[in-house]
């Protein structure tokens, strides 16, 4: 086919699609001469490729959906716009917060999904869509066991207590980050004949005039950012499309529409592909926007390295085994183990003049190899005395000494009255040199808002509030699970629980032709 | 025409529209066989009525837009879905906050649009779209003078100091509410041959395949809530549609998508028609959702009457000449003149066990007639002694006496150290019986979010970020001006400044055929 032929072919395809659309309207047009659903009206006569289920995005949600759909017998295509697979998931921190786990039982920690749900709602400022949050809280245990038993994910045998959680309940991948999940997930997919295809960027969700999403238009072989090169292909989804394209933390234009403070240059933990093209497209075909203006800043990070960085582990360690200091006053400025929003807001109020401090006991809790790297890169600094630390970070020494002395008294008393911070069982006082300090800054981490779904991961139409046939969504591109503020380690449950539901339900759809 | 004829007529209309749409796609389909703009694809072959400019909504924004469009020579239709005109505007509080006014000059109050803008951004938690907020801050004076000189609106000669404003800058209509503006605006419109048509509900914005909004489908003679009765009419907008359909504070389903705490039964100051049908329709055709989850609760209202009620005046008075008390403790619980969100959040934390207290000096600042009504309806209660007040509202008397004594000392000192509240010039201490108390509750008041516009009031496409030709939006249906929290008296400037811009620009559009 010449280029002109192709163009003419597409024109006729387009017209034919519209005629079909017209007939569909007319059939249901007793009351109104206009359609009640938004359409992209570009469903072609013939498709370049055809699958039962088409998945967009190769993070946890997309991989889980593809796996479950394939397992249920569907033919599956999985598209990733970036040159590498895994989205934000692969570079995420590796924590998964689950209630009622084997590790908790081993360690005698009492917990329940109801308690996890309560923590999620408290952090979410009660803005959560409760039925969605409940699904994550109650089905994460099953998903975690699935990841161990069926996918082969390996976790460490110590639980982590992340900020905002009432007990230690976070599993931590052996790999130390999200690759501990994405790698085995991709292996299992490959064994089942599904290979995520990279550099394939969604252009349009093809929602037909009958209201059903019937496929996608993608551009193949495209660089990122999309420069309009590459070939357009129309991919049929005979059963359903699963949209799992992630958040928009690195989309400056779109995030500034929702939170104008987050201008260009504001640091982010996200990979460059965390942009809003797919979300915009979903909204264009009539998906319901939910809580788009809640964008999370992750507090315990270093301004002295890009993105997530290595400092996260040190920052998280200091939320339990250290303290955070306002260098202007030498005082603590927040409950170090409060939810992310509370801490990030407190840091923004102080104006980024904040550091995390630990002593030798704390530093020992970081893997030796990682600690070496942190010191080598000068993300964390080591000092023989508190005086040296104070000098280096321009902290008033007297005030700092008093703060540490008060802190140690609180550890002794088992209660931090000043900030209402819960003490851990293995809490030690701060008194063993050498001392360690890391500068702190909050970075854009997670976009809580997105498109509206129900508990079956079905997308909801903004016009009618009803399900959009043929479209499932899961993971960070959806909104409502986390309300105003996501708790640490709850993105994994969100993406994997709803990803699996989406995949199973998509495979279970009736074919539209 | 029989019913069947009509149905067939509509079918053919629909098909023809689609064929035209198809041709339009094909013309621009060099790269893609699918359209880049969302369409409702229902533009009919012939229209039931035709105007240059079609305005949806009869609040401040719609009336101002219609007036300016007509003045610029356009033919104008204005549709209102409710049986009565004026939307939320007609029942609003009557306050308009403007900087640099004649009344401020008379009273020696220094102020500037820059200072108003700063207050708007501080209240908005810096989430405001600054360029939109700036437009309101800087152009409200011109709009206020227009309302006086051209429309004939009458204001009282005392300025009001509303919460969150750094100086007294709010004009107050002679009528005591928003009817002081809607009435003369409707008279001027009528003189110019435009009569707002009630019970005409928007069904669809008709966005053609070329991306332009070309008219609307409305249902005429429809009750509210819309029961699907009434006649569908297609109204051509040869130049543009102005969408000024207001907020969604009374739309339980839509508001709960964005803030699930605001369930059915949560009180609201809004009229029943503050629902999201038009907003949903705007999103469906590709408008950009902005900050929909920011929904404002208005604090100084009474739970002992419905809606806005009469208590608002008393509540506002007590923010300067009284104090607010947590009846459980007898203590103040917030800076009474903080912004609305700060106060509403504090009230929700206390759990609605809050009252506003004033003495005889404060009560004298309320019009005698209104004060009588407040007492008669038992919205405000009068007590000869503080003890009686404490008994009636179950407040610990000792604590209450101490609170008032501390307050009087703060008035004397000219500084409220406890809550950082600024003292007013005419601040008096609380010591003159009889005492007055009103129970307080926050009610849903304003939806800050809505569709995205630029400073020319042009709607922005979610897919491309570009202007949607033929569509202007103004007033509460838009988002961004107020960020997270709207300051008191700033809705008037928002609606009227952007309503006028929308009307003028709509009239200035080139006709599409």
Interface residues (C-beta under 8 A of the other chain):
Chain A: X7 X10 X11 X13 X14 X15 X18 X19 X21 X22 X25 X26 X29 X30 X31 X32 X33 X34 X35 X38 X39 X40 X41 X42 X44 X126 X127 X128 X129 X130 X203 X204 X206 X209 X217 X228 X232 X234 X253 X257 X258 X259 X260 X261 X280 X281 X283 X284 X285 X286 X288 X289 X290 X291 X292 X293 X294 X449 X452 X462 X463 X465 X480 X483
Chain B: X7 X10 X11 X13 X14 X15 X18 X19 X21 X22 X23 X25 X26 X29 X30 X31 X32 X33 X34 X35 X37 X38 X39 X40 X41 X42 X44 X126 X127 X128 X129 X130 X203 X204 X206 X209 X217 X228 X232 X234 X253 X257 X258 X259 X260 X261 X280 X281 X283 X284 X285 X286 X288 X289 X290 X291 X292 X293 X294 X449 X452 X462 X463 X465 X480 X483 X484
